[in-house]
């Protein structure tokens, strides 16, 4: 009997060796001869090995990586990792739905505006071109923006298809926002040196450009730009977990200390918009928590005044990147180099917007889309290199980098795109407000922050800075996460009781 069992195990062992040894040889050959083809094959093999994990934990992985900085280096165009996960997670949930699992909740008030906006984007892409992007073997440039928008919409359905376990709602929300700390890894890789630059296959190198520029002596302003999204993510984690009340609560001083240190660290990115967004988040969260009617109002005002006094007193001696971040505050003294840099940054935006404004009527019905003419792009790049371009923002304007949320919607997708975006914003605020007012008390803190975060980003997108290619995933991610936590739209208790009473009477009436 024992001999039979040993003999039966021999073919299995031989089969394992027959697969493992050639696979090891193949991987060794691919690693020894690196190239795009080798990278693609290795990526596909890793995907096959990780497929069982993906099938079981695709929803959690999507939450963990939605706001991360990682790229998929082995795919054409190196898309963000969340984009790949959004398509994969949606596909898995859709297949499960076909097999009988009712995954996708019916919530027309959110799905209608998202589908409307998606149809507008698709119609624009088909009319203007760009879907056959160059990274997919086509002849056009700029088509990546379409796929990020479609991915953001599909990502909403993927996030909402699976309910977050009740006991993990708070922790998973924290991880969802905390994934943004990975943006600082780009700066860390630059500090570690060329031996680690291979990691830029996974991380966006543009966050280290300012560090490289300062090392070459082009500027004294050392902006560690990855620190801004990194510590905004930490602040979001604190607000989602503890709220503004927890930040101001002297009984847990470590929360307030981490918040203050995060605010300071976020300024080393040199983005004025970072402090504007943090201020919006703080004020809106403060109001939604109802703290204006409590003792926290004078405490909050006092902390704010103390912060402003510190900025005004210390601004001349602050690092140049921090000076740039606070330079938007009227009356703050900054160095001449920072003042010139900030003024130039603002001026070229104004110049670009002055050029863009007359183009709005031309693209009001049918937006210009993301298609970029290759010859025009080459000529603009050549003129810039030769110093013949009179407008430093010409390349950004051609590529659709308008540094303005409204322009990124209206010029790209016309009036119908603007209607779709405003519909998404209004429906999203209404949905999140209902969860905030009538949701499960156990999720009160999470729902309060999700509403505050969404409202703050809508205001920030419209009035300060935005790009619909990047920001739509911010809006759809919050809505999908909220739906995954809370389920269908919450209603007042009175309305729920009335609906239950009607449901009880219907059989009797029949």
C-alpha positions as CSV (number, residue, x, y, z in Angstrom):
1,X,0.0,0.0,0.0
2,X,2.8,2.4,1.0
3,X,4.7,1.5,-2.1
4,X,1.6,2.2,-4.3
5,X,1.2,5.7,-2.7
6,X,4.9,6.5,-3.3
7,X,4.6,5.4,-6.9
8,X,1.4,7.4,-7.4
9,X,3.2,10.5,-6.2
10,X,6.0,10.2,-8.7
11,X,4.0,11.4,-11.8
12,X,2.8,14.4,-9.8
13,X,6.3,15.3,-8.8
14,X,7.5,14.8,-12.4
15,X,4.7,17.1,-13.6
16,X,5.7,19.8,-11.1
17,X,9.3,19.6,-12.3
18,X,8.2,19.6,-15.9
19,X,6.5,22.9,-15.4
20,X,8.7,24.6,-12.8
21,X,12.1,24.0,-14.4
22,X,11.2,25.4,-17.9
23,X,9.5,28.3,-16.2
24,X,12.5,29.0,-14.1
25,X,14.8,28.9,-17.2
26,X,12.4,31.2,-19.1
27,X,12.3,33.7,-16.2
28,X,16.1,33.6,-15.9
29,X,16.5,34.3,-19.6
30,X,14.0,37.2,-19.5
31,X,15.7,38.7,-16.5
32,X,19.1,38.4,-18.1
33,X,17.9,40.1,-21.3
34,X,15.7,42.9,-20.1
35,X,13.5,44.7,-22.6
36,X,9.8,45.7,-23.0
37,X,8.9,42.2,-24.4
38,X,10.5,40.6,-21.4
39,X,8.8,43.0,-19.0
40,X,5.4,42.2,-20.5
41,X,5.9,38.4,-20.3
42,X,7.1,38.7,-16.7
43,X,4.1,40.8,-15.9
44,X,1.7,38.3,-17.4
45,X,3.3,35.5,-15.5
46,X,3.0,37.4,-12.2
47,X,-0.6,38.1,-13.1
48,X,-1.3,34.4,-13.5
49,X,0.4,33.5,-10.2
50,X,-1.6,36.2,-8.4
51,X,-4.9,35.4,-10.1
52,X,-6.3,33.4,-7.2
53,X,-5.6,36.3,-4.8
54,X,-7.2,38.7,-7.2
55,X,-10.3,36.7,-7.6
56,X,-10.8,36.5,-3.8
57,X,-9.6,40.0,-2.7
58,X,-10.1,42.2,-5.8
59,X,-12.4,44.6,-3.9
60,X,-10.0,45.1,-1.0
61,X,-7.1,45.6,-3.4
62,X,-9.0,48.2,-5.3
63,X,-9.7,50.1,-2.1
64,X,-6.1,49.8,-1.0
65,X,-4.6,51.0,-4.3
66,X,-7.3,53.5,-5.5
67,X,-5.3,56.6,-4.3
68,X,-1.8,55.1,-4.6
69,X,1.0,56.3,-6.9
70,X,2.0,53.0,-8.4
71,X,2.1,52.4,-12.1
72,X,1.7,49.2,-14.1
73,X,5.2,49.2,-15.8
74,X,4.6,46.2,-18.0
75,X,1.5,47.7,-19.9
76,X,1.7,50.2,-22.7
77,X,1.6,53.7,-21.5
78,X,2.3,52.6,-17.9
79,X,-1.2,53.4,-16.5
80,X,-1.8,53.9,-12.8
81,X,-2.3,50.6,-10.9
82,X,-5.8,51.6,-9.7
83,X,-6.9,51.8,-13.4
84,X,-5.9,48.2,-14.1
85,X,-7.6,47.1,-10.8
86,X,-10.8,49.0,-11.7
87,X,-11.2,47.1,-15.0
88,X,-10.2,43.8,-13.4
89,X,-12.5,44.2,-10.4
90,X,-15.4,45.3,-12.5
91,X,-14.9,42.3,-14.8
92,X,-14.8,39.9,-11.8
93,X,-17.9,41.4,-10.3
94,X,-19.7,41.4,-13.6
95,X,-18.9,37.7,-14.1
96,X,-20.1,36.9,-10.6
97,X,-23.3,38.9,-11.4
98,X,-23.9,36.7,-14.5
99,X,-23.5,33.6,-12.4
100,X,-26.3,34.7,-10.1
101,X,-24.7,37.0,-7.5
102,X,-26.6,40.3,-7.4
103,X,-23.5,42.5,-6.9
104,X,-24.4,45.8,-8.5
105,X,-26.8,47.9,-6.4
106,X,-29.6,49.7,-8.2
107,X,-29.1,53.4,-7.5
108,X,-30.3,55.4,-10.6
109,X,-29.6,58.8,-9.0
110,X,-25.8,58.1,-9.3
111,X,-25.6,55.8,-12.2
112,X,-27.6,58.0,-14.6
113,X,-25.3,61.1,-14.4
114,X,-22.2,58.8,-14.6
115,X,-23.5,57.0,-17.6
116,X,-24.6,60.3,-19.2
117,X,-21.1,61.7,-18.8
118,X,-19.6,58.5,-20.1
119,X,-21.7,58.7,-23.2
120,X,-20.7,62.3,-23.8
121,X,-17.0,61.3,-23.4
122,X,-17.4,58.4,-25.8
123,X,-19.3,60.5,-28.4
124,X,-16.5,63.1,-28.2
125,X,-13.8,60.5,-28.6
126,X,-15.5,58.9,-31.6
127,X,-16.1,62.3,-33.2
128,X,-12.7,63.9,-32.5
129,X,-10.5,60.8,-32.5
130,X,-8.0,59.7,-29.9
131,X,-9.4,56.4,-28.7
132,X,-6.8,54.5,-30.8
133,X,-4.1,56.1,-28.8
134,X,-0.5,55.7,-29.8
135,X,0.3,53.6,-26.7
136,X,-2.2,51.0,-28.1
137,X,-0.6,51.1,-31.5
138,X,-2.7,53.9,-33.0
139,X,-1.5,57.0,-34.7
140,X,-2.9,59.7,-32.4
141,X,-1.7,61.2,-29.1
142,X,-3.5,62.1,-26.0
143,X,-6.1,59.3,-25.8
144,X,-5.0,58.1,-22.3
145,X,-7.4,60.7,-20.8
146,X,-10.4,58.8,-22.2
147,X,-9.4,55.6,-20.6
148,X,-8.8,57.2,-17.2
149,X,-12.4,58.6,-17.3
150,X,-13.9,55.3,-18.4
151,X,-11.8,53.6,-15.6
152,X,-13.1,56.1,-13.0
153,X,-16.7,55.3,-14.0
154,X,-16.2,51.5,-14.1
155,X,-14.3,51.9,-10.8
156,X,-17.4,53.3,-9.2
157,X,-19.4,50.2,-10.1
158,X,-16.5,47.9,-9.0
159,X,-16.2,49.7,-5.6
160,X,-20.0,49.6,-5.0
161,X,-20.4,46.0,-6.2
162,X,-19.1,44.5,-2.9
163,X,-20.2,45.5,0.6
164,X,-17.4,46.4,3.0
165,X,-17.7,44.2,6.2
166,X,-19.4,46.3,8.9
167,X,-16.6,45.9,11.4
168,X,-14.0,47.0,8.9
169,X,-15.7,50.1,7.5
170,X,-13.7,52.6,9.5
171,X,-10.3,50.9,9.0
172,X,-10.8,50.3,5.2
173,X,-11.8,53.9,4.8
174,X,-8.6,54.9,6.5
175,X,-6.5,52.7,4.2
176,X,-8.4,54.0,1.2
177,X,-7.1,57.5,1.9
178,X,-3.8,56.6,3.5
179,X,-2.7,55.0,0.2
180,X,-1.7,58.5,-0.9
181,X,1.4,58.4,1.2
182,X,3.0,56.3,-1.6
183,X,3.6,59.5,-3.6
184,X,6.5,60.4,-1.3
185,X,8.3,57.2,-2.5
186,X,9.2,59.0,-5.7
187,X,11.2,61.5,-3.7
188,X,12.7,58.9,-1.5
189,X,14.0,56.9,-4.6
190,X,15.7,60.1,-5.9
191,X,17.4,60.6,-2.5
192,X,18.6,57.0,-2.5
193,X,20.4,57.5,-5.8
194,X,20.7,55.9,-9.3
195,X,21.0,52.4,-7.9
196,X,17.3,52.6,-7.0
197,X,16.1,54.5,-10.1
198,X,14.7,51.2,-11.6
199,X,11.8,51.7,-9.1
200,X,10.6,54.5,-11.3
201,X,9.1,51.8,-13.4
202,X,6.6,51.6,-10.6
203,X,6.5,55.2,-9.4
204,X,5.8,58.5,-11.1
205,X,9.2,60.2,-11.6
206,X,7.7,63.7,-12.2
207,X,7.4,64.2,-8.4
208,X,11.2,64.2,-8.2
209,X,11.7,66.7,-11.1
210,X,12.0,69.7,-8.7
211,X,14.6,68.0,-6.7
212,X,16.7,67.2,-9.8
213,X,16.3,70.8,-11.0
214,X,17.5,72.3,-7.7
215,X,20.5,69.9,-7.8
216,X,21.4,71.2,-11.2
217,X,21.5,74.7,-9.8
218,X,18.6,76.0,-11.8
219,X,16.7,77.1,-8.7
220,X,17.2,77.3,-4.9
221,X,13.7,76.3,-4.2
222,X,13.8,72.6,-3.3
223,X,10.3,71.3,-3.7
224,X,9.7,67.8,-2.5
225,X,6.4,67.6,-4.3
226,X,5.5,64.1,-3.3
227,X,5.1,65.3,0.3
228,X,2.0,67.3,-0.5
229,X,-0.2,64.4,-1.5
230,X,1.5,62.2,1.0
231,X,0.6,64.3,4.1
232,X,-2.8,65.4,2.7
233,X,-3.5,61.6,2.8
234,X,-2.4,61.5,6.4
235,X,-4.7,64.4,7.2
236,X,-7.6,62.7,5.5
237,X,-6.9,59.6,7.5
238,X,-7.1,61.6,10.7
239,X,-10.3,63.4,9.7
240,X,-11.9,60.1,8.7
241,X,-10.9,58.3,11.9
242,X,-11.1,61.1,14.5
243,X,-12.7,64.1,12.9
244,X,-11.9,67.7,13.6
245,X,-13.2,67.1,17.1
246,X,-10.5,64.5,17.7
247,X,-7.8,66.8,16.2
248,X,-8.8,69.6,18.7
249,X,-9.4,67.3,21.6
250,X,-6.7,67.9,24.3
251,X,-7.3,64.5,25.8
252,X,-5.6,62.9,22.8
253,X,-2.8,65.3,22.1
254,X,-1.0,63.0,19.7
255,X,-3.8,63.4,17.1
256,X,-3.4,67.1,17.1
257,X,0.4,66.9,17.0
258,X,0.3,64.5,14.0
259,X,-2.1,66.9,12.3
260,X,0.1,70.0,12.8
261,X,3.2,68.1,11.7
262,X,1.4,66.9,8.6
263,X,0.2,70.4,7.7
264,X,3.8,71.6,8.0
265,X,5.2,68.7,6.0
266,X,2.6,69.1,3.2
267,X,4.0,72.6,2.6
268,X,7.4,71.3,1.6
269,X,5.9,70.3,-1.7
270,X,5.6,74.0,-2.5
271,X,2.0,73.8,-3.7
272,X,-0.2,76.8,-2.6
273,X,-3.2,74.7,-3.6
274,X,-2.3,72.1,-0.9
275,X,-2.9,74.5,1.9
276,X,-6.1,75.8,0.2
277,X,-7.4,72.2,0.1
278,X,-6.5,71.5,3.7
279,X,-8.2,74.7,4.8
280,X,-11.3,73.8,2.9
281,X,-11.4,70.3,4.4
282,X,-10.9,71.6,7.9
283,X,-13.6,74.3,7.7
284,X,-16.2,72.1,5.9
285,X,-15.6,69.1,8.2
286,X,-15.8,71.5,11.2
287,X,-19.3,72.7,10.1
288,X,-20.6,69.2,9.2
289,X,-19.6,68.0,12.7
290,X,-21.6,70.8,14.2
291,X,-18.7,72.2,16.1
292,X,-19.7,75.8,15.5
293,X,-22.3,75.4,18.3
294,X,-19.8,74.0,20.8
295,X,-16.7,75.0,22.8
296,X,-14.6,73.9,19.8
297,X,-15.5,77.1,17.9
298,X,-13.3,79.4,20.1
299,X,-10.7,76.7,20.2
300,X,-10.7,76.3,16.4
301,X,-10.5,80.1,15.9
302,X,-7.7,80.4,18.4
303,X,-5.7,77.6,16.7
304,X,-6.3,79.3,13.3
305,X,-5.1,82.7,14.6
306,X,-2.1,81.1,16.2
307,X,-1.2,79.5,12.9
308,X,-1.5,82.7,11.0
309,X,0.5,84.6,13.5
310,X,3.3,82.0,13.3
311,X,3.3,82.2,9.5
312,X,3.5,86.0,9.4
313,X,6.3,86.0,12.1
314,X,8.4,83.1,10.7
315,X,7.8,83.3,6.9
316,X,11.1,85.1,6.0
317,X,13.1,82.4,7.8
318,X,11.0,79.4,6.5
319,X,12.5,77.0,3.8
320,X,11.8,78.4,0.3
321,X,9.4,75.6,-0.5
322,X,7.3,76.5,2.6
323,X,7.4,80.1,1.7
324,X,6.0,79.3,-1.7
325,X,3.2,77.3,-0.2
326,X,2.1,80.2,2.0
327,X,2.8,83.0,-0.6
328,X,-0.9,83.2,-1.5
329,X,-1.7,84.7,1.9
330,X,-1.9,88.5,1.6
331,X,0.8,90.3,3.4
332,X,3.1,87.3,4.0
333,X,6.7,88.2,3.5
334,X,8.7,85.8,1.2
335,X,12.0,85.9,-0.5
336,X,12.3,87.7,-3.9
337,X,13.0,84.4,-5.6
338,X,9.9,82.8,-4.2
339,X,7.8,85.9,-5.0
340,X,9.0,85.9,-8.7
341,X,8.5,82.1,-9.0
342,X,5.0,82.3,-7.6
343,X,4.0,85.3,-9.7
344,X,5.3,83.7,-12.9
345,X,3.4,80.5,-12.1
346,X,0.2,82.5,-11.6
347,X,0.8,84.7,-14.6
348,X,1.3,82.0,-17.2
349,X,-1.9,80.4,-16.0
350,X,-3.7,83.7,-16.5
351,X,-2.1,84.1,-20.0
352,X,-3.2,80.6,-20.9
353,X,-6.8,81.1,-19.7
354,X,-7.0,84.4,-21.7
355,X,-6.1,82.4,-24.8
356,X,-8.5,79.6,-24.0
357,X,-11.5,81.7,-23.2
358,X,-12.3,82.8,-26.8
359,X,-12.1,79.0,-27.8
360,X,-15.0,78.1,-25.5
361,X,-17.8,79.0,-28.0
362,X,-16.0,77.0,-30.7
363,X,-16.2,73.8,-28.6
364,X,-19.4,74.5,-26.7
365,X,-21.5,71.9,-28.6
366,X,-18.8,69.3,-29.4
367,X,-15.7,69.5,-27.2
368,X,-12.2,69.2,-28.6
369,X,-11.5,65.9,-26.9
370,X,-8.0,64.6,-26.1
371,X,-6.8,64.1,-29.7
372,X,-3.4,65.8,-30.2
373,X,-2.0,66.3,-33.7
374,X,1.5,64.8,-33.8
375,X,2.9,67.3,-36.2
376,X,1.6,70.3,-34.2
377,X,3.0,68.8,-31.0
378,X,6.4,68.3,-32.7
379,X,6.4,71.9,-34.0
380,X,5.5,73.4,-30.6
381,X,8.2,71.3,-28.9
382,X,10.8,72.3,-31.5
383,X,9.8,76.0,-31.1
384,X,10.2,75.7,-27.3
385,X,13.6,74.1,-27.5
386,X,14.8,76.9,-29.9
387,X,13.3,79.6,-27.7
388,X,10.9,80.7,-30.4
389,X,7.7,80.0,-28.4
390,X,6.3,83.2,-26.9
391,X,4.0,81.4,-24.6
392,X,5.5,79.0,-22.1
393,X,2.2,77.3,-21.5
394,X,1.7,76.4,-25.2
395,X,2.6,72.7,-24.8
396,X,0.3,72.3,-21.7
397,X,-2.5,74.0,-23.6
398,X,-2.1,71.7,-26.6
399,X,-2.0,68.6,-24.3
400,X,-5.1,69.7,-22.4
401,X,-3.3,70.6,-19.2
402,X,-5.3,73.7,-18.5
403,X,-4.8,73.8,-14.7
404,X,-8.5,74.6,-14.4
405,X,-11.3,72.3,-13.6
406,X,-14.0,74.1,-15.6
407,X,-11.8,74.5,-18.7
408,X,-10.8,70.8,-18.5
409,X,-14.6,69.9,-18.8
410,X,-16.1,72.6,-21.0
411,X,-13.3,72.8,-23.6
412,X,-12.8,69.0,-23.8
413,X,-16.4,67.8,-23.7
414,X,-18.5,70.9,-24.3
415,X,-21.7,72.0,-22.6
416,X,-23.0,68.5,-22.3
417,X,-19.8,67.5,-20.5
418,X,-20.3,70.4,-18.1
419,X,-24.0,69.3,-17.5
420,X,-22.8,65.8,-16.8
421,X,-20.2,66.9,-14.4
422,X,-22.5,69.2,-12.5
423,X,-25.1,66.4,-12.4
424,X,-22.5,64.1,-10.9
425,X,-21.5,66.7,-8.3
426,X,-25.1,67.5,-7.3
427,X,-26.2,63.9,-7.2
428,X,-23.1,62.9,-5.3
429,X,-23.5,65.6,-2.6
430,X,-27.2,64.7,-2.2
431,X,-26.3,61.0,-1.9
432,X,-23.5,61.6,0.7
433,X,-25.7,64.1,2.6
434,X,-28.4,61.4,3.0
435,X,-25.9,59.0,4.4
436,X,-24.5,61.7,6.7
437,X,-28.0,62.5,8.0
438,X,-29.7,59.1,8.0
439,X,-27.0,56.6,7.9
440,X,-26.0,54.0,10.4
441,X,-24.7,55.8,13.6
442,X,-21.7,53.4,13.6
443,X,-20.6,55.0,10.3
444,X,-21.3,58.6,11.5
445,X,-17.7,59.8,11.5
446,X,-16.8,58.1,8.1
447,X,-20.0,59.5,6.4
448,X,-19.3,63.0,7.8
449,X,-15.8,63.0,6.3
450,X,-16.8,61.5,3.0
451,X,-19.3,64.3,2.6
452,X,-16.9,67.0,3.6
453,X,-14.2,65.6,1.4
454,X,-16.5,65.5,-1.6
455,X,-17.8,69.0,-1.1
456,X,-14.3,70.4,-0.6
457,X,-13.0,68.8,-3.8
458,X,-16.0,70.0,-5.8
459,X,-15.3,73.6,-4.6
460,X,-11.5,73.1,-5.1
461,X,-12.0,71.7,-8.6
462,X,-14.2,74.6,-9.7
463,X,-12.5,77.5,-8.1
464,X,-8.8,76.5,-7.7
465,X,-7.3,73.7,-9.7
466,X,-8.5,70.5,-11.4
467,X,-8.3,68.2,-14.4
468,X,-11.2,65.9,-15.1
469,X,-8.9,63.2,-16.3
470,X,-7.4,62.9,-12.8
471,X,-10.2,64.2,-10.6
472,X,-13.2,62.2,-11.8
473,X,-11.7,59.1,-10.0
474,X,-11.6,61.2,-6.8
475,X,-15.3,61.8,-7.0
476,X,-16.4,58.4,-8.2
477,X,-14.0,56.7,-5.7
478,X,-15.7,58.5,-2.7
479,X,-19.2,57.7,-4.0
480,X,-18.3,54.1,-4.7
481,X,-16.7,53.7,-1.2
482,X,-19.7,55.3,0.5
483,X,-22.1,53.0,-1.4
484,X,-20.0,50.0,-0.5
485,X,-20.1,51.0,3.2
486,X,-23.7,52.1,3.5
487,X,-25.6,50.2,0.8
488,X,-28.5,51.9,-0.9
489,X,-29.5,55.5,-0.3
490,X,-30.5,56.2,3.3
491,X,-33.9,57.9,4.0
492,X,-35.4,59.5,7.0
493,X,-36.8,57.2,9.6
494,X,-40.3,58.5,9.1
495,X,-40.1,57.7,5.3
496,X,-38.8,54.2,6.1
497,X,-41.7,53.5,8.5
498,X,-44.2,54.8,5.9
499,X,-42.7,52.6,3.2
500,X,-42.8,49.6,5.6
501,X,-46.4,50.3,6.4
502,X,-47.4,50.5,2.7
503,X,-45.6,47.2,2.0
504,X,-47.6,45.5,4.8
505,X,-50.9,46.9,3.4
506,X,-50.3,45.8,-0.2
507,X,-51.0,42.1,0.4
508,X,-54.2,42.9,2.3
509,X,-55.3,45.3,-0.5
510,X,-54.7,42.6,-3.1
